[in-house]
Amino acid sequence: MNDKRRLTIGLLQLCDLFLIAVAFVLAAVFLAEARHDISLARFVAMRTRIGNFVIFIAGLALCHIVFRLCGLYRSRRLSRRRTEFVDVLVAMTLSSTCFAILGVIFSIRVITVPFLVLFWTLGTCIVAAVRLALRLFAAQLRAHGKDQRYMLIVGSNQRAAAFAMSIASHPDRGYRLLGFVDDPWPGMDAIKPTGLGLVSSYAGLAEYLRHNVVDEVAFYLPFASFYKRSSEVAMLCQEHGIIMRFNSDLFGLETSRWRSEEFGGTQYIATYTGLGDPVPQIAKRGIDIVLATLALLISSPVLLATAIAIKLTSPGPIFFLQERIGLNKRRFRIFKLRTMVPNAETLMPKLEAQNQVAGPVFKMKNDPRITPIGKFLRKTSIDELPQLLNVLKGDMSLVGPRPLPTRDYEGFNEDWQRRRFSVKPGITCLWQVNGRSTVTFEQWMRLDLKYMDEWSIWLDLKILVKTVPAVLRGSGAV
């Protein structure tokens, strides 16, 4: 990393800490003025106790660590604005959680639930707005030829050409393509649409690098047939201290993403098809715990009334426990309010012929096993409220592919459908808000995979919001 880059990152880190401090003060003052406790002028004039100041500095330090873990100080040239906004959203959520923990530990009166909500809102908006402004400013500089990075592309195939055209279509990212490195071969016509040509052969690359400005080299050679050549070029780039970019799709794994990891001093590339980065997963888990706890508290009168109704209208237990398939085929017992007769599972074989949906799942509109109150509980999804306990236990998430019974899982006949089990199952999902039982089994599986491939905290929040009207309408419930 050069000195200019270090200075830029240092200033950005100080800017973020300043913005978090501003959001903290504004949230505290706004709530204090709303309660007529203190005015802004008096807040500025008042003295702060050393202990409180130290706790505040500790909170800022934790926020700094969180922002670093969320990757907010990595190069953002090739990332989208939406990606950076989501990272800011996750970072501010975790930062608010850090202040909440400090508030509980040190009994800080100002850190209340309304304060945390306001601090999170202000912090997210301010930091995101400043980041957007910096992006727009950098884009203007790069569009006028400033802050350029010079890039070579190794290989002259269709994938290399597609990458070159993608880079060229975004001048705001500040990349100047020098051309391609390759030896002449019959398929070189693929690079003609780019308007770029060969600038060097492999034999002349060392000489080219000695006499030209090259910041980055992107590799687009076929891995299997050009491993030795790629290794030689990579070693040469390493000697010159040039950044190298490798396409992660080494084996044609279209839906797999990758990340670098270190173990025992050795670097590894790990592929994944689930939710991936640990920091967003931690944020997702934190949201699960907070919202599941609140939902349980709010719905406790409904649960109590429903439990009494089940007991009065049907013999048998209040809860229905069933083995389901969870994360990476782990088995767990799901909690539901009982909507069927106690021996419902033993009656299943007699009803198999009346299954009304294709695929391994069983759905029957007028299932004779359902109790009088059971149909209402299913239509309103009240029977699924105890799954909030599964969320708190960690077996499930609020949002994710629905956990299937062992019977349904054993009926799967295509392995691509089993990728859905590489993430934690959830109470609601895209299938839940897109018609439930009116969606075919294959569409259901593809919706689950779409959720996994497009996952973000924002997507989870959208699904949760859409779940409420879907439940009220009883969409697709049987």
PEDAGI-V272750 format. One line per field, one symbol per residue. ss: DSSP state (@ for helix, = for strand, . for the rest). A space follows every 50 residues. Layout:
ss=???
//
This chain:
ss=..@@@@@@@@@@@@@@@@@@@@@@@@@@@@@@@@.....@@@@@@....@ @@@@@@@@@@@@@@@@@@@...........@@@@@@@@@@@@@@@@@@@@ @@@@@@......@@@@@@@@@@@@@@@@@@@@@@@@@@@@@@@.....== ====...@@@@@@@@@@@..@@@.=======....@@@@@@@@@...=== ....@@@@@@@....====.......@@@@@@@@@@@@@@..====.... ......=======..=======.....@@@@@@@@@@@@@@@@@@@@@@@ @@@@@@@@@@@@@.....=======.@@@.=======..=...@@@@@@@ @@@@...............=...@@@@@@@.@@@..@@@@@@@...===. ...==@@@@.....@@@@@@@@...===.......@@@..@@@@@@@@@@ @@@...@@@@@@@@@@@@@@@@@.....
//
